Amino acid sequence: MSLETDRERVADAASLDGTDGFFGFLAGLYAAVLVAPAVVTALALRVTTDGGTLYVSLLATVVAVVAAVGYLARSERLAVRLGGTRWVWLAPVVPFGYAGGFVLGAASDSVSGAVVGVSMLGMLAGAFAGLGLAVAARNRHAKAVLATAEEYARFTARGPERDRRLVTWSVALLMGAGAVGFLATLVVGRLESSQWLFNLAIAAGAGLMGATAERTVAVTDAGLLVGNPVSKRVRPWSAFESYAMTDDAVVVRRAGWSPWGLRDVRRDPEEVEDPDAVAAALGRVLPRR
């Protein structure tokens, strides 16, 4: 299905002139955790370092931005359109720009602890709020696209057994190496600058844990739905090139570059109740290879 057809389906499927107060709140909260640390940093560097003043300024900025942006961003149309773009995933990335506050604090003794503190707040809170905003927008896009879609088949399954085994070993390796390395920096006392690398390995291992978890997959005329109760996404068929049904995996191959098949949709065929029905549904929209 072309992108233009997908847009037309979204426009016809949902009452996009309505409002979505919860999405507006998420958008306002995300904007607030980006703006408030910048305001406090500017005050700390140019006006005052008094903790009470900075705290009141932080709260006032958060309340004002949440209210203003939340009101402006409560449009269903905005949520659905945003969820249909790749740019939505920049939301949890942008706050890491506050890492500059750590560099500034480490390089200059004149920078107050307030600058470092609000930089950490902006980075961590912004990343979590951005992730929530991206998932909420993507869910709303999926709901709008599927509102008038014809469903051909649906099943729930984990990743293939081989994939689960590889992920288990990768998680153990990353988290084990990260934990050992982090403890080594504490014992040796000379490798503090490398702690971020070991923390990153632990975080990467934790992130991989859900890679082969159970997912619901639906084959529709609008595209392929892949999701769970928390997060759902519909990709148009133009994003895929073919499918395969083997004893090891049900595979829906992504179009373009997919290193080692990491971008493909891969599920365990033993957990699919009716493989023939799934194959027939996929055959309506993709070639079998």
Secondary structure by P-SEA (a helix, b strand, c coil): ccaaaaaaaaaaccccccccaaaaaaaaaaaaaacaaaaaaaaaacccccaaaaaaaaaaaaaaaaaaaaaaaccaaaaaaaaaccccccccccccccaaaaaaaaacccccaaaaaaaaaaaaaaaaaaaaaaaaaaaaaaaaaaccccccccccccccaaaaaaaaaaaaaaaaaaaaaaaaaaaacccccaaaaaaaaaaaaaaacccccbbbbbbcccccccccccbbbbbcccccccccccccccccccccccccccccccccccccccaaaaaaaaaaccccc
